Amino acid sequence: MEFTFPNYYKEFSCIAGSCPDTCCAGWQIVIDNKTLKKYQHFKGPFHNRLHNDIDWKEHVFRQYN
C-alpha cells in the first residue's frame, strides 16, 4: 500500500466542527487486521452497531450521508 501525505502533515491538527472546509469528507477509515479480528469478537451493547457499520469485505467503516 502506498501512502501519500502533504509536507505539513506532522503539524496538522484537525479542528473538527470548527472547520470551514470538508477536505476529509468521503475518506474511508481502514481497519487493520488485528483490530478487525477484535471487532469480530466484540461483545456488549455496542455489538450490533459495530457489526452493521463495518464493510467486512473491504475492511473499512461504512459511510452514511
DOKE-87518 format. One line per 10 residues: number of its first residue (from 1); their letters; for each residue x, y, z of N, C-alpha, C. Coordinates in Angstrom, 1 decimal, decimal comma, always signed. Atoms other than C-alpha are relative to their C-alpha. Layout:
BEGIN
NUM = A = X Y Z X Y Z X Y Z ~ ...
//
This chain:
BEGIN
1 = MEFTFPNYYK = +0,8 -1,2 +0,0 +0,0 +0,0 +0,0 +0,9 +1,2 +0,0 ~ -0,8 -1,2 +0,1 +1,3 +3,4 -0,9 -0,8 +1,1 +0,8 ~ +0,6 -1,1 -0,8 +0,7 +6,4 +1,5 +0,5 +1,3 -0,6 ~ -0,4 -1,3 +0,4 +0,8 +10,0 +0,3 -0,6 +1,0 +1,0 ~ +0,5 -1,0 -0,9 +0,6 +12,9 +2,6 +0,7 +1,3 -0,2 ~ -0,6 -1,3 +0,2 +1,3 +16,7 +2,5 +1,2 +0,2 +0,9 ~ -1,2 -0,2 -0,8 +4,5 +18,1 +3,8 -0,3 +0,6 +1,4 ~ +0,4 -0,6 -1,3 +2,6 +19,9 +6,7 -0,7 -1,0 +0,9 ~ +0,8 +1,0 -0,7 +1,1 +16,6 +7,9 +0,3 -0,1 +1,5 ~ -0,4 +0,2 -1,4 +3,1 +16,3 +11,1 -0,5 +1,2 +0,9
11 = EFSCIAGSCP = +0,4 -1,1 -0,8 +2,0 +19,8 +12,2 -1,5 +0,2 +0,0 ~ +1,5 -0,2 +0,2 -1,7 +19,4 +11,2 -0,7 -0,5 +1,2 ~ +0,8 +0,4 -1,1 -4,3 +19,3 +13,9 -1,5 +0,3 -0,5 ~ +1,4 -0,1 +0,4 -8,0 +18,7 +12,9 -0,8 +0,9 +1,0 ~ +0,8 -0,8 -0,9 -10,4 +21,3 +14,4 -1,5 -0,4 -0,1 ~ +1,3 +0,7 +0,1 -13,4 +19,1 +13,6 -1,2 +1,0 -0,4 ~ +1,2 -0,7 +0,3 -16,7 +21,0 +13,8 +0,2 +1,5 -0,3 ~ -0,3 -1,4 +0,3 -15,0 +24,4 +13,6 +0,6 +0,2 -1,3 ~ -0,7 -0,1 +1,3 -13,5 +23,7 +10,2 -1,0 +0,5 -1,1 ~ +0,9 -0,5 +1,1 -14,9 +25,7 +7,3 +0,1 -0,8 -1,3
21 = DTCCAGWQIV = -0,2 +0,8 +1,1 -13,7 +23,1 +4,8 -0,5 -1,4 +0,2 ~ +0,4 +1,4 -0,2 -14,6 +19,5 +4,2 +1,0 -0,9 -0,8 ~ -1,1 +0,7 +0,7 -11,2 +18,1 +3,0 +0,0 -1,5 +0,3 ~ +0,0 +1,5 -0,4 -11,7 +14,8 +4,8 -1,3 -0,7 -0,3 ~ +1,3 +0,6 +0,3 -15,3 +14,3 +3,6 +0,2 -1,2 -1,0 ~ -0,1 +1,1 +0,9 -15,6 +10,9 +1,9 +1,2 -0,9 +0,3 ~ -1,2 +0,9 -0,3 -12,4 +9,4 +3,4 -0,5 -1,3 +0,7 ~ +0,4 +1,2 -0,6 -12,7 +5,8 +4,3 +1,0 -0,3 +1,2 ~ -0,9 +0,4 -1,1 -11,4 +4,6 +7,7 +0,3 -1,5 -0,1 ~ -0,4 +1,4 +0,2 -9,5 +1,4 +7,1 +0,3 -0,6 +1,4
31 = IDNKTLKKYQ = -0,2 +0,7 -1,2 -9,4 -1,2 +9,8 +1,1 -1,1 -0,2 ~ -1,1 +1,0 +0,1 -6,2 -3,2 +10,3 -0,5 -1,4 +0,4 ~ +0,4 +1,4 -0,2 -6,4 -7,0 +10,5 -0,2 -0,3 +1,5 ~ +0,1 +0,3 -1,5 -5,7 -7,2 +14,3 -1,3 +0,6 +0,6 ~ +1,1 -0,6 -0,6 -8,4 -4,7 +15,1 -1,3 -0,6 -0,6 ~ +1,2 +0,7 +0,6 -10,9 -6,3 +12,6 -0,3 -1,3 +0,7 ~ +0,2 +1,3 -0,7 -10,4 -9,6 +14,4 -0,6 +0,3 +1,4 ~ +0,6 -0,4 -1,3 -11,1 -7,9 +17,7 -1,4 +0,4 -0,1 ~ +1,3 -0,4 +0,3 -14,2 -6,3 +16,3 -1,0 -1,2 -0,3 ~ +0,9 +1,2 +0,3 -15,5 -9,7 +15,1 -0,4 -0,7 +1,2
41 = HFKGPFHNRL = +0,3 +0,7 -1,2 -15,5 -11,0 +18,6 -0,5 +1,0 +1,1 ~ +0,4 -1,0 -1,0 -16,7 -7,8 +20,3 -1,4 -0,4 +0,6 ~ +1,3 +0,3 -0,6 -19,5 -8,4 +22,8 -0,4 +1,3 +0,8 ~ +0,5 -1,2 -0,8 -21,7 -5,9 +24,7 -1,1 +0,7 -0,8 ~ +1,1 -0,7 +0,6 -24,4 -3,4 +23,9 +0,4 +0,7 -1,4 ~ -0,4 -0,7 +1,3 -22,4 -1,8 +21,0 +0,3 -1,0 -1,1 ~ -0,3 +1,1 +1,0 -22,0 -5,2 +19,2 -0,7 +0,2 -1,3 ~ +0,8 -0,1 +1,2 -24,8 -4,8 +16,7 +0,3 +1,2 -0,9 ~ -0,3 -1,2 +0,8 -24,0 -1,3 +15,7 +1,4 -0,1 -0,6 ~ -1,4 +0,2 +0,5 -20,3 -2,1 +15,3 +0,0 -0,9 -1,2
51 = HNDIDWKEHV = +0,0 +1,0 +1,0 -21,0 -5,1 +13,2 -0,7 +0,5 -1,3 ~ +0,7 -0,5 +1,2 -23,5 -3,3 +10,9 +0,7 +1,2 -0,6 ~ -0,7 -1,2 +0,6 -21,2 -0,3 +10,4 +1,4 -0,3 -0,6 ~ -1,3 +0,4 +0,6 -18,2 -2,3 +9,1 -0,3 -0,7 -1,4 ~ +0,0 +0,7 +1,2 -17,8 -3,3 +5,5 +1,1 -1,1 +0,1 ~ -1,0 +1,1 -0,3 -16,2 -6,7 +6,3 +0,8 -0,4 -1,2 ~ -0,7 +0,4 +1,2 -15,2 -7,4 +2,7 +1,2 +1,0 -0,3 ~ -1,0 -1,0 +0,3 -13,3 -4,1 +2,3 +0,8 +0,4 +1,2 ~ -0,7 -0,3 -1,2 -12,1 -3,8 +5,9 +0,0 +1,5 +0,3 ~ +0,2 -1,5 -0,3 -13,5 -0,2 +6,3 -1,3 +0,2 +0,7
61 = FRQYN = +1,3 -0,4 -0,5 -16,2 +1,5 +8,2 -0,9 +0,5 -1,1 ~ +1,0 -0,5 +1,0 -19,3 +2,1 +6,2 -0,2 +1,5 +0,2 ~ +0,3 -1,4 +0,0 -20,1 +5,7 +5,3 -1,4 +0,2 -0,3 ~ +1,4 -0,4 +0,3 -23,5 +7,2 +5,5 -0,1 +1,5 -0,2 ~ +0,2 -1,4 +0,2 -24,8 +10,5 +4,4 -0,3 +0,7 +1,3
//
